[in-house]
């Protein structure tokens, strides 16, 4: 089942929306579930992981086959209000809303397991950027992380990589110790393929173990559906 959640965000000063998947049996049970926060790309909205990505059908099938743990999936709105001079990807607005507002709201409204071992964050493209900045750097919140078709160092801009490391050095060192699973996927024909080496370089520098899935194809929903179907069964094990 997929429902809509609307909420006021004091962090952003606007009303926001998320789509929430609950697993079969949720409505008639009392069990608590782990949660995946799954973010869309720049050309999409909070309904895109279901309307185009079919994440709810994929997960229903994986759970029915016993291949994935039953879980709640929260699909936030990845865009934040425009602010002059603020980069679409490199700003704190989305993270402030997610961490300070949405996660507490979800944990108050749904039967969630509220520990880092029971929280995951993943995203595609822009959502992958949000995950790099707000998931990988928050091992206090998320012990499972998935990054699809996104990386640091686009067009060889290694200053971006250096700024990221400087800002998140302590968090990355902690992630190396605390993360249960990091998944990174990219298509060989993706226009962001050049970000793979510098991004994996960060993982290796900080000794963050990860599974890298290099697929055929490019920056497309065909790949993102496949990445999700590969990633979801690995969660909360």
Secondary structure, DSSP 8 states (H G I E B T S, - for coil): -EEEEEEEETTTTEEEEEEEE--TTSTT----BEEEEEE--TT--TTHHHHTT-HHHHHHHHHHTTSS--EEEEEE-------TT--SSS-SHHHHHIIIIIHHHHHHHS-B--SGGGEEEEEETHHHHHHHHHTTT-TTT-SEEEEES--S-GGG-HHHHHHHHHHHHHHHHHHHHH-SEEEEEEETT-TTTTHHHHHHHHHHHTT---EEEEESS-SSHHHHHHHHHHHHTTTT-
